[in-house]
Amino acid sequence: MHLDRTRLRNTLLLLLASFLWGTAFVAQSVGSRHMGPYTFLACRSWLGCAFLGALALVRGRRRAAEAPFWQAPRRLCRGGLTCGAVLFAASASQQMGVGSTSTAKAGFLTALYVVLVPVFGIFFGRRQRPGLWGCVLLSVAGLYLLCMAGRDTLSLTGGEWQLLLCAVLFSWQIMAVGHYSPGLDGVQLSLAQFSVVTVLSTVAAVWREGFSPALLTVLPAAAWGAVAYCGIFSTGVAYTLQIVGQQDLDPTIASLAMCLESVWSAVGGWVAQGQALTPVELSGCALMFAAIVGSQLVTRPAPGEAPAVRGS
């Protein structure tokens, strides 16, 4: 009975994490109206690093008697640099795309990384069930209905291409985390990769967008709210919920709970921004969500294996 309650609690924590990630697309859309993508990414990353740094200190003190504070520092540095560089590229591409398309499209296009991770895994010798290709076909059909049905030309907009690139990059980042995470503390690896994102996005903001601390003083309250929501809640709080929620929980259930991120992005865009979807677009969302869920069911992770979620 106690274990059942624990699993229920952990499932609810992951559902809350997916809600925070999904609704963060609304905050990203708001932030894109007031600052450039690199500036927004830098600001949210500084906040996220501060939160994760505090979390790492607390966890380190509690576990001081069990293990050294920094586990495998060389591997941590290599993993942080590799994962952080790819995460920076993925996050920057996502922020650029969010600024020029709807919140729902941003959420569902980003969530395609769940389908892409097992597909790219084939190139690393991982065997997949035939059902995976059905999920790929479903996702392509959903992409067409969501983004191209009713247009005069069968082409994606610039923002939609950037979000597809974001999904590809997120899948690479997840595989990189899967490669480096064994033997490392999850919070420390996350802090390391977000530190890299912070440095790269700050440099890019100064170089490409003329960012300076003085610009922060003229930002409206809405921009600060968007940065705070993404930096503290989407990065810090949601990641902490993911760490706790995945404990003693079947990886497939964990993945399915967190896949609801795309649904929450559509709900958030509709409620907060009035971005209603047409019946055809809703059909595309339904097909893409079916592909996302199906890919988790046909590529069931082994016990103890981390599910394919971006956690950022």
QUIHU-V539035 format. One record per residue. N is the residue number from 1. RES is the residue in one letter. SS is DSSP state (A for helix, B for strand, O for the rest). BURIAL is b if it has 9 or more other ideal C-beta (glycine too) atoms within 8 Angstrom, else e. D_LAST is the distance of its C-alpha to the last C-alpha in Angstrom with 1 decimal. Layout:
N_RES_SS_BURIAL_D_LAST ; N_RES_SS_BURIAL_D_LAST
This chain:
1_M_O_e_32.3 ; 2_H_A_e_30.1 ; 3_L_A_e_27.8 ; 4_D_A_e_27.6 ; 5_R_A_e_26.6 ; 6_T_A_b_23.9 ; 7_R_A_b_22.5 ; 8_L_A_e_22.8 ; 9_R_A_e_21.1 ; 10_N_A_b_18.1 ; 11_T_A_b_18.0 ; 12_L_A_e_18.0 ; 13_L_A_b_15.2 ; 14_L_A_b_13.0 ; 15_L_A_b_14.4 ; 16_L_A_b_13.5 ; 17_A_A_b_9.8 ; 18_S_A_b_10.2 ; 19_F_A_b_12.2 ; 20_L_A_b_9.9 ; 21_W_A_b_7.3 ; 22_G_A_b_10.6 ; 23_T_A_b_12.4 ; 24_A_A_b_10.0 ; 25_F_A_b_11.6 ; 26_V_A_b_14.8 ; 27_A_A_b_13.8 ; 28_Q_A_b_12.8 ; 29_S_A_b_16.2 ; 30_V_A_b_18.0 ; 31_G_A_b_16.7 ; 32_S_A_b_17.9 ; 33_R_O_e_21.3 ; 34_H_O_b_21.7 ; 35_M_O_b_20.2 ; 36_G_O_b_19.4 ; 37_P_A_b_16.1 ; 38_Y_A_b_16.1 ; 39_T_A_b_17.2 ; 40_F_A_b_14.6 ; 41_L_A_b_11.8 ; 42_A_A_b_13.9 ; 43_C_A_b_14.4 ; 44_R_A_b_10.9 ; 45_S_A_b_10.1 ; 46_W_A_b_13.4 ; 47_L_A_b_12.6 ; 48_G_A_b_9.3 ; 49_C_A_b_11.5 ; 50_A_A_e_14.3 ; 51_F_A_b_12.7 ; 52_L_A_b_11.5 ; 53_G_A_b_14.9 ; 54_A_A_e_16.8 ; 55_L_A_b_15.2 ; 56_A_A_b_16.2 ; 57_L_A_e_19.6 ; 58_V_A_e_20.2 ; 59_R_A_b_19.3 ; 60_G_A_b_21.4 ; 61_R_A_e_24.3 ; 62_R_A_e_24.3 ; 63_R_O_e_24.3 ; 64_A_O_e_26.6 ; 65_A_O_e_29.5 ; 66_E_O_e_27.7 ; 67_A_O_e_26.1 ; 68_P_O_e_25.8 ; 69_F_O_e_23.1 ; 70_W_O_e_21.7 ; 71_Q_O_b_22.0 ; 72_A_O_e_23.1 ; 73_P_A_e_22.5 ; 74_R_A_e_23.4 ; 75_R_A_b_21.1 ; 76_L_A_b_18.3 ; 77_C_A_b_19.2 ; 78_R_A_b_19.5 ; 79_G_A_b_16.2 ; 80_G_A_b_14.4 ; 81_L_A_b_16.3 ; 82_T_A_b_15.9 ; 83_C_A_b_12.2 ; 84_G_A_b_11.6 ; 85_A_A_b_14.1 ; 86_V_A_b_12.8 ; 87_L_A_b_9.1 ; 88_F_A_b_11.1 ; 89_A_A_b_13.3 ; 90_A_A_b_10.8 ; 91_S_A_b_9.1 ; 92_A_A_b_12.7 ; 93_S_A_b_14.1 ; 94_Q_A_b_11.9 ; 95_Q_A_b_12.9 ; 96_M_A_b_16.4 ; 97_G_A_b_16.6 ; 98_V_A_b_15.4 ; 99_G_O_b_18.2 ; 100_S_O_b_20.8 ; 101_T_O_b_20.2 ; 102_S_O_e_19.7 ; 103_T_A_b_16.6 ; 104_A_A_b_17.6 ; 105_K_A_b_18.0 ; 106_A_A_b_14.7 ; 107_G_A_b_13.0 ; 108_F_A_b_15.5 ; 109_L_A_b_15.7 ; 110_T_A_b_12.0 ; 111_A_O_b_12.3 ; 112_L_O_b_15.2 ; 113_Y_A_b_13.2 ; 114_V_A_b_14.1 ; 115_V_A_b_17.6 ; 116_L_A_b_17.4 ; 117_V_A_b_16.2 ; 118_P_A_b_19.6 ; 119_V_A_b_21.5 ; 120_F_A_b_20.6 ; 121_G_A_b_21.2 ; 122_I_A_b_24.8 ; 123_F_A_e_25.3 ; 124_F_A_e_24.6 ; 125_G_O_e_27.3 ; 126_R_O_e_25.4 ; 127_R_O_e_27.6 ; 128_Q_O_b_26.4 ; 129_R_O_e_28.3 ; 130_P_O_e_30.1 ; 131_G_A_b_28.2 ; 132_L_A_b_25.1 ; 133_W_A_e_27.1 ; 134_G_A_b_27.9 ; 135_C_A_b_24.2 ; 136_V_A_b_24.0 ; 137_L_A_e_27.1 ; 138_L_A_b_25.7 ; 139_S_A_b_22.5 ; 140_V_A_e_24.9 ; 141_A_A_b_27.2 ; 142_G_A_b_24.4 ; 143_L_A_b_23.2 ; 144_Y_A_b_26.9 ; 145_L_A_b_27.4 ; 146_L_A_b_24.3 ; 147_C_A_b_24.7 ; 148_M_A_b_28.3 ; 149_A_O_b_30.7 ; 150_G_O_e_33.3 ; 151_R_O_e_32.9 ; 152_D_O_e_35.8 ; 153_T_O_e_34.0 ; 154_L_O_e_31.7 ; 155_S_O_e_29.2 ; 156_L_O_e_25.6 ; 157_T_O_b_25.0 ; 158_G_A_e_23.4 ; 159_G_A_b_20.2 ; 160_E_A_b_20.1 ; 161_W_A_b_20.6 ; 162_Q_A_b_17.8 ; 163_L_A_b_15.4 ; 164_L_A_b_17.1 ; 165_L_A_b_16.6 ; 166_C_A_b_12.9 ; 167_A_A_b_13.1 ; 168_V_A_b_15.3 ; 169_L_A_b_13.2 ; 170_F_A_b_10.1 ; 171_S_A_b_12.8 ; 172_W_A_b_14.2 ; 173_Q_A_b_11.1 ; 174_I_A_b_10.9 ; 175_M_A_b_14.7 ; 176_A_A_b_14.6 ; 177_V_A_b_12.5 ; 178_G_A_e_15.0 ; 179_H_A_e_17.8 ; 180_Y_A_b_17.0 ; 181_S_O_b_15.6 ; 182_P_O_e_19.1 ; 183_G_O_e_20.9 ; 184_L_O_b_18.0 ; 185_D_O_b_16.4 ; 186_G_A_e_12.8 ; 187_V_A_b_12.0 ; 188_Q_A_b_14.2 ; 189_L_A_b_12.6 ; 190_S_A_b_9.1 ; 191_L_A_b_11.2 ; 192_A_A_b_13.2 ; 193_Q_A_b_10.8 ; 194_F_A_b_9.3 ; 195_S_A_b_13.0 ; 196_V_A_b_13.9 ; 197_V_A_b_11.5 ; 198_T_A_b_13.2 ; 199_V_A_e_16.6 ; 200_L_A_b_16.4 ; 201_S_A_b_15.2 ; 202_T_A_b_17.8 ; 203_V_A_e_20.5 ; 204_A_A_b_19.7 ; 205_A_A_b_19.9 ; 206_V_A_b_23.2 ; 207_W_A_e_24.6 ; 208_R_A_e_23.8 ; 209_E_A_b_23.6 ; 210_G_O_e_25.9 ; 211_F_O_b_23.5 ; 212_S_O_e_25.3 ; 213_P_A_e_24.7 ; 214_A_A_e_27.6 ; 215_L_A_b_25.6 ; 216_L_A_e_23.4 ; 217_T_O_e_26.5 ; 218_V_O_e_27.3 ; 219_L_O_b_24.0 ; 220_P_O_e_24.6 ; 221_A_A_e_23.2 ; 222_A_A_e_21.2 ; 223_A_A_b_19.3 ; 224_W_A_b_18.7 ; 225_G_A_b_17.6 ; 226_A_A_b_15.0 ; 227_V_A_b_13.7 ; 228_A_A_b_13.9 ; 229_Y_A_b_12.1 ; 230_C_A_b_9.0 ; 231_G_A_b_9.3 ; 232_I_A_b_10.6 ; 233_F_A_b_9.7 ; 234_S_A_b_6.3 ; 235_T_A_b_5.0 ; 236_G_A_b_8.2 ; 237_V_A_b_9.8 ; 238_A_A_b_7.6 ; 239_Y_A_b_6.6 ; 240_T_A_b_10.3 ; 241_L_A_b_11.4 ; 242_Q_A_b_9.9 ; 243_I_A_b_11.9 ; 244_V_A_b_14.9 ; 245_G_A_b_14.9 ; 246_Q_O_b_15.0 ; 247_Q_O_e_18.1 ; 248_D_O_e_21.4 ; 249_L_O_b_19.9 ; 250_D_O_e_20.7 ; 251_P_A_b_17.9 ; 252_T_A_b_19.0 ; 253_I_A_b_18.9 ; 254_A_A_b_15.4 ; 255_S_A_b_14.3 ; 256_L_A_b_16.4 ; 257_A_A_b_15.1 ; 258_M_A_b_11.5 ; 259_C_A_b_13.0 ; 260_L_O_b_14.3 ; 261_E_A_b_11.2 ; 262_S_A_b_13.5 ; 263_V_A_b_16.5 ; 264_W_A_b_15.0 ; 265_S_A_b_14.3 ; 266_A_A_b_18.0 ; 267_V_A_b_19.2 ; 268_G_A_b_17.5 ; 269_G_A_b_19.0 ; 270_W_A_b_22.3 ; 271_V_A_e_22.6 ; 272_A_A_e_21.3 ; 273_Q_A_b_22.4 ; 274_G_O_e_25.1 ; 275_Q_O_b_23.7 ; 276_A_O_e_25.8 ; 277_L_O_b_25.7 ; 278_T_O_e_29.0 ; 279_P_A_e_30.2 ; 280_V_A_b_29.7 ; 281_E_A_b_26.0 ; 282_L_A_b_25.5 ; 283_S_A_b_27.2 ; 284_G_A_b_24.8 ; 285_C_A_b_21.8 ; 286_A_A_b_23.6 ; 287_L_A_b_24.3 ; 288_M_A_b_20.8 ; 289_F_A_b_19.5 ; 290_A_A_b_22.5 ; 291_A_A_b_21.5 ; 292_I_A_b_18.0 ; 293_V_A_b_19.5 ; 294_G_A_b_22.4 ; 295_S_A_b_20.6 ; 296_Q_A_b_19.1 ; 297_L_A_b_22.7 ; 298_V_A_b_24.5 ; 299_T_O_b_22.2 ; 300_R_O_e_22.1 ; 301_P_O_b_20.4 ; 302_A_O_e_22.9 ; 303_P_O_e_23.0 ; 304_G_O_e_20.7 ; 305_E_O_e_18.6 ; 306_A_O_b_14.8 ; 307_P_O_b_13.9 ; 308_A_O_b_12.2 ; 309_V_O_b_8.8 ; 310_R_O_b_5.6 ; 311_G_O_e_3.8 ; 312_S_O_b_0.0
